[in-house]
Amino acid sequence: MNHPSKDKSSEIRDRSRRNFIKALGGVGALALNQRVFGGLSPLPHIENPLEHYPDRDWEKVYRDQYRYDHSFTWVCAPNDTHMCRLKAFVRNGVMIRAEQNYDHDRCGDIYGNTMTKAWNPRGCLKGYTFQKRIYGPYRLKGPVVRKGWKEWADDGFPSLSDNPELRTKYKFDSRGTDSFVRVNWDDAFRYTAMGLQAVAGTYSGEEGKNRLMKDGYDPITLTHWNNAGTRTIKLGSNLPLHGLVGKFGIYRFANMLALLDANVRGVGPEEAQGARDWNEYTWRGDQAPGTPYATGLQGSDMDFSDMRFSKLVVQIGKNLVENKMPESHWLNECMERGGKLVCITPDYSAPSAKSDYWIGTRPGLGDLALLLSVAHLIIENKGYDEDFIKKYSDLPLLVRADTLKRLRPEEMIEGY
């Protein structure tokens, strides 16, 4: 049975409780406002904030990020064809950042020829963060020697040709599985000298010739060997060294090894032989090895600034967007001027996405088959400038298989 009077009294108590809590909350909020905000003064009226600002200390913190003590220019050369002049900024003896120097148009030769301003900007994110590599934990900060090679040297450089099984013992046939050991600079120089002397001595004279033949060298490769083991020493600079050191220092070092040959074979200056410098392009095949092999001339290169005015640019074996980043702006300028881009690559790469035509070839010899087909069509339809080819290209040059010398017109044309 319900009791209306009891329900009524309960409702009154609930309302009284709610009112009390509301009133208490209001008093508390008022007290809190007085305590927290009561001490604040109203904002002053400032007509021009740029002229007057209450606190600008944050600007000093911001600007200190770019403060430097001095700067210097340098050339970032991860490859032989980049050579970007950058500007480094130093603070407290530490390089803190790098940026473009914007002076490529002032670079020139002894005849006064200068580059176009279009070469600016130069550089990429790798060059701009080069200082992180310098001070990073993975930088090689001292000489190291492959462990197996060091053991071979410490054992007196026993002939690998006379004892082929030693190649396995010292991991010459599995270098990738070997480790490196640290040595000091004096030991590094000593091991280098000992190694050069061992190679020169092992492969000099008749015994050296027999070892080379036993190792499978083609007799024609010994044409310019001249009994000197130093001629088997192949010196090749890495691509970043293709500046003064790479082009001149390595050759001078190769010639200097004639002193080693004179010591090893006991010959005079007129018979002493230096080592040989093997160019990256012709030895490792970095760029069109067929051209110098067949003609004796290096594959010609173009000036990238020509790309700005090209009507058609074909990229094959080249990735100007990801692998040659300082040059990618030439593609943009070509497109801005209405040029067409063709990309020939097995994968749908970054430059493929920017191209008008993408020709996806099979990995391996797909690009070679494509180019031979193009060459066939050009020759078949006479789509070439015969006079230009004769005067300015390598196409008319042939090499005789019997003498390995260039074929001369008088050898083929009677009365030439």
C-alpha positions in Angstrom: 0.0 0.0 0.0 1.4 3.4 -1.0 1.8 6.3 1.5 1.5 9.6 -0.3 2.7 11.6 2.7 5.9 9.6 2.9 6.7 10.0 -0.9 6.1 13.7 -0.6 8.6 14.1 2.3 11.2 12.1 0.4 10.9 14.3 -2.6 11.3 17.4 -0.5 14.4 16.0 1.1 15.9 15.2 -2.3 15.3 18.7 -3.6 16.8 20.2 -0.5 19.9 18.1 -0.9 20.3 19.1 -4.6 19.8 22.7 -3.8 22.4 22.5 -1.0 24.9 20.9 -3.3 24.3 23.5 -6.0 24.7 26.3 -3.6 27.8 24.8 -2.2 29.3 24.3 -5.7 28.5 27.9 -6.5 30.2 29.2 -3.4 33.3 27.0 -4.1 33.6 28.1 -7.7 33.3 31.8 -6.6 36.1 31.2 -4.0 38.2 29.4 -6.6 37.8 32.2 -9.1 38.8 34.8 -6.6 41.8 32.8 -5.6 43.1 31.8 -9.1 42.0 34.8 -11.2 41.7 37.5 -8.6 45.4 38.4 -8.8 45.4 38.8 -12.6 45.4 42.3 -14.0 43.5 43.1 -17.2 45.4 43.0 -20.5 46.8 46.3 -21.5 45.6 47.8 -24.8 48.4 47.7 -27.3 47.7 49.3 -30.7 50.8 47.9 -32.5 52.0 44.5 -31.2 55.1 44.6 -33.5 56.3 47.8 -31.8 55.7 46.6 -28.2 55.6 43.1 -27.0 55.8 42.1 -23.3 58.1 39.0 -23.7 60.3 38.2 -26.8 62.8 35.9 -25.1 61.5 33.0 -27.2 63.0 34.7 -30.3 66.5 34.3 -28.9 65.9 30.6 -28.4 64.7 30.3 -31.9 67.5 32.2 -33.5 70.2 30.4 -31.4 69.3 27.3 -33.4 71.0 28.9 -36.4 73.7 30.8 -34.7 77.2 29.9 -35.8 80.8 30.9 -35.2 82.2 30.6 -38.8 81.4 28.9 -42.1 83.3 27.3 -44.9 82.5 25.9 -48.4 83.1 22.3 -49.4 82.2 19.9 -52.2 79.9 17.0 -51.5 81.1 14.2 -53.9 79.3 10.9 -53.2 79.7 10.2 -56.9 81.9 11.5 -59.7 79.2 13.5 -61.4 77.5 15.3 -58.5 80.1 17.6 -57.0 77.7 19.9 -55.2 79.3 23.0 -53.6 77.8 23.4 -50.1 78.3 25.8 -47.2 78.9 24.4 -43.8 78.3 26.3 -40.5 80.4 25.6 -37.4 79.6 26.3 -33.8 81.9 25.4 -30.9 84.1 23.5 -33.3 81.3 21.3 -34.5 79.6 21.4 -37.9 75.9 21.9 -37.2 74.3 22.2 -40.6 74.9 22.7 -44.3 73.0 24.4 -47.1 73.4 25.4 -50.8 76.1 27.9 -51.6 74.5 29.2 -54.8 77.7 29.9 -56.5 77.9 27.3 -59.3 77.5 30.0 -61.9 80.8 31.5 -60.7 82.7 28.3 -61.3 84.7 28.4 -64.5 87.8 27.3 -66.4 91.1 29.0 -67.2 89.6 30.4 -70.4 86.9 32.3 -68.5 84.0 30.1 -69.4 81.5 29.9 -66.6 78.5 27.8 -65.8 74.9 28.8 -66.2 72.9 30.0 -63.1 70.5 27.2 -63.9 72.9 24.8 -62.1 71.6 26.3 -58.9 70.2 24.9 -56.7 72.6 22.0 -56.0 72.6 19.5 -53.2 70.2 17.0 -51.7 69.1 15.9 -48.3 72.0 13.5 -48.0 74.5 16.3 -48.4 72.6 18.6 -46.1 72.8 16.0 -43.3 76.4 15.0 -43.9 77.4 16.2 -40.5 75.2 13.5 -39.0 77.4 10.9 -40.7 80.6 12.6 -39.5 79.5 12.6 -35.9 77.4 9.5 -36.1 78.1 6.2 -34.2 78.7 4.2 -37.4 81.5 6.3 -38.9 84.7 4.4 -39.4 87.2 6.3 -37.3 90.3 4.3 -37.8 91.9 1.7 -40.2 90.7 -1.8 -40.2 92.0 -4.9 -42.0 90.1 -8.0 -43.0 91.0 -10.7 -40.5 91.8 -13.4 -43.0 94.0 -11.1 -45.0 95.9 -10.1 -41.9 96.5 -13.8 -41.0 97.8 -14.3 -44.6 100.2 -11.4 -44.2 101.3 -12.5 -40.7 102.0 -16.0 -42.2 104.4 -14.4 -44.7 102.1 -14.1 -47.8 102.3 -17.7 -49.0 101.5 -17.9 -52.7 97.8 -18.4 -53.3 98.6 -19.5 -56.9 100.9 -22.3 -55.7 98.5 -23.3 -52.9 94.9 -22.6 -54.1 93.5 -24.2 -50.9 94.9 -21.2 -49.0 92.2 -19.0 -50.6 89.7 -20.8 -48.5 91.8 -20.8 -45.4 92.2 -17.0 -45.6 88.7 -16.5 -46.9 89.7 -15.0 -50.2 86.8 -16.9 -51.8 84.4 -15.9 -49.0 85.3 -12.4 -48.0 81.7 -11.5 -47.1 81.8 -14.0 -44.2 85.0 -12.6 -42.7 85.3 -9.9 -40.1 87.6 -6.9 -39.7 90.1 -6.1 -37.0 91.3 -2.7 -35.9 94.9 -1.7 -36.5 96.8 1.5 -35.8 97.9 3.8 -38.6 101.5 2.6 -38.5 100.5 -1.0 -38.9 98.1 -0.1 -41.7 100.9 1.6 -43.7 103.2 -1.3 -42.9 100.7 -4.0 -44.0 100.0 -2.0 -47.2 103.7 -1.8 -48.1 104.2 -5.5 -47.3 101.2 -6.5 -49.4 102.4 -4.5 -52.5 105.9 -6.0 -52.1 104.5 -9.5 -51.8 102.4 -9.2 -54.9 105.2 -7.6 -57.0 107.6 -10.4 -56.0 105.2 -13.3 -56.4 104.2 -12.4 -60.0 107.5 -11.2 -61.4 109.7 -13.1 -63.8 109.1 -16.5 -65.4 107.7 -18.0 -62.1 105.3 -15.1 -61.9 104.1 -15.7 -65.4 103.6 -19.4 -64.7 101.5 -18.5 -61.7 99.3 -16.1 -63.7 98.8 -18.7 -66.5 97.9 -21.3 -63.8 95.3 -18.9 -62.4 93.6 -18.7 -65.8 94.9 -15.4 -67.2 94.5 -15.2 -70.9 98.0 -14.9 -72.6 96.9 -11.7 -74.3 96.5 -10.0 -70.9 100.3 -10.5 -70.4 101.2 -8.5 -73.5 102.1 -5.4 -71.4 103.1 -7.3 -68.3 106.8 -7.0 -69.2 107.9 -9.5 -66.5 107.0 -7.1 -63.7 104.7 -8.1 -60.9 103.8 -4.5 -60.3 101.9 -4.6 -63.6 99.5 -7.0 -62.0 98.6 -4.5 -59.3 95.3 -2.8 -60.3 94.7 0.6 -58.8 91.3 2.1 -59.1 89.9 5.0 -57.2 86.5 4.9 -55.7 84.0 7.3 -57.3 84.1 10.0 -54.6 87.8 10.2 -55.3 87.3 11.2 -58.9 88.6 14.7 -58.2 92.2 15.7 -58.0 93.2 12.8 -55.8 91.4 10.2 -58.0 92.5 11.6 -61.3 96.1 12.5 -60.5 97.0 11.0 -57.1 96.2 7.4 -58.0 98.1 7.7 -61.3 101.1 9.1 -59.6 101.0 6.4 -57.0 100.8 3.8 -59.8 103.8 5.3 -61.6 105.7 5.5 -58.3 105.5 1.7 -57.9 108.2 1.5 -60.6 110.5 2.2 -57.6 109.2 -1.0 -56.0 109.7 -2.9 -59.3 113.3 -1.7 -59.4 113.9 -3.0 -55.9 112.1 -6.4 -56.5 113.7 -7.2 -59.9 116.9 -5.2 -59.5 116.4 -3.3 -62.8 117.3 0.2 -63.7 115.0 3.2 -64.3 114.7 2.4 -68.1 113.2 -1.0 -67.4 111.3 -0.4 -64.2 107.5 -0.8 -64.5 104.8 0.9 -62.5 101.3 -0.4 -61.7 98.2 0.2 -63.7 95.2 2.5 -63.0 91.9 0.9 -63.9 89.3 3.5 -64.5 86.0 2.9 -62.8 84.1 3.1 -66.0 86.2 0.6 -68.1 87.1 -1.8 -65.3 83.9 -2.0 -63.2 81.5 -1.2 -66.0 80.0 1.8 -64.2 79.2 3.5 -67.5 79.0 2.0 -71.0 82.1 -0.3 -70.9 81.4 -1.3 -74.5 82.3 2.1 -75.8 85.9 2.2 -74.6 86.4 -1.5 -75.2 85.4 -1.2 -78.9 86.7 2.3 -79.7 89.3 3.2 -77.1 87.3 6.3 -76.3 85.2 7.0 -73.2 81.5 7.3 -73.6 80.6 11.0 -74.0 78.4 12.7 -71.5 76.0 15.6 -71.9 75.7 18.8 -69.9 72.6 18.6 -67.8 71.7 22.2 -68.5 71.0 21.0 -72.1 68.1 19.0 -70.6 66.2 22.3 -70.0 65.8 22.8 -73.7 65.4 19.2 -74.8 62.3 18.1 -76.6 62.7 14.4 -75.6 64.6 12.9 -72.7 65.0 9.2 -72.4 66.0 7.7 -69.1 67.4 4.2 -69.2 69.7 3.0 -66.4 69.2 6.4 -64.8 67.0 7.6 -62.0 67.2 11.4 -61.7 64.6 11.5 -59.0 65.9 9.0 -56.4 69.6 8.2 -57.3 70.7 11.6 -58.7 68.7 13.9 -56.6 70.7 17.2 -57.3 69.9 16.8 -61.0 66.1 16.1 -60.6 65.2 19.8 -61.2 66.4 19.5 -64.8 63.5 17.1 -65.4 61.1 19.6 -64.0 62.5 22.4 -66.2 62.3 20.1 -69.2 58.6 19.4 -68.5 58.0 23.1 -67.9 59.2 23.8 -71.4 57.0 21.2 -73.0 59.6 18.4 -73.3 58.5 14.7 -73.3 60.0 12.2 -70.9 60.5 8.5 -71.6 61.5 6.0 -68.9 62.8 2.5 -69.7 63.0 0.4 -66.5 61.7 -2.9 -65.3 60.0 -1.3 -62.3 57.5 1.5 -62.1 60.0 3.8 -60.5 59.7 7.4 -59.4 60.8 8.9 -62.7 58.4 6.5 -64.5 55.6 8.2 -62.6 56.7 11.5 -64.0 57.2 10.4 -67.5 54.9 10.6 -70.5 55.9 7.1 -71.6 57.0 4.2 -69.4 58.4 1.2 -71.2 58.6 -1.7 -68.7 61.4 -4.1 -69.8 62.3 -7.5 -68.4 65.2 -7.5 -66.0 68.4 -8.7 -67.6 68.7 -8.1 -71.3 65.3 -6.6 -72.0 66.7 -3.1 -72.3 69.5 -4.3 -74.6 67.0 -6.0 -76.9 64.9 -2.9 -77.0 67.8 -0.6 -77.9 69.0 -3.0 -80.6 65.5 -2.8 -82.1 65.5 1.0 -82.0 69.0 1.0 -83.6 67.8 -1.4 -86.3 64.8 0.9 -87.1 67.0 4.0 -87.2 69.5 2.4 -89.6 66.8 0.7 -91.7 64.8 3.9 -92.2 68.0 6.1 -92.5 66.8 8.2 -89.6 70.3 9.5 -88.8 72.6 12.3 -90.0 75.4 10.5 -91.8 77.7 13.5 -92.0 77.4 14.2 -88.3 78.0 10.5 -87.4 81.2 10.4 -89.4 82.6 13.6 -87.9 81.5 13.5 -84.3 80.6 10.0 -83.2 82.4 6.7 -82.5 80.3 4.7 -84.8 82.8 4.6 -87.7 85.5 3.4 -85.4 86.2 -0.4 -85.5 88.9 -2.4 -83.7 90.7 -5.3 -85.4 90.4 -8.6 -83.6 93.9 -9.7 -84.6 95.9 -6.6 -83.5 93.4 -5.0 -81.1 94.1 -1.7 -82.9 91.8 0.6 -84.6 90.9 -0.3 -88.2 92.3 2.4 -90.5 90.7 3.4 -93.8 93.9 2.7 -95.7 93.7 -1.0 -94.6 90.3 -1.4 -96.3 90.2 1.1 -99.1 92.9 0.9 -101.8 94.6 4.2 -102.5 93.0 5.9 -99.5 
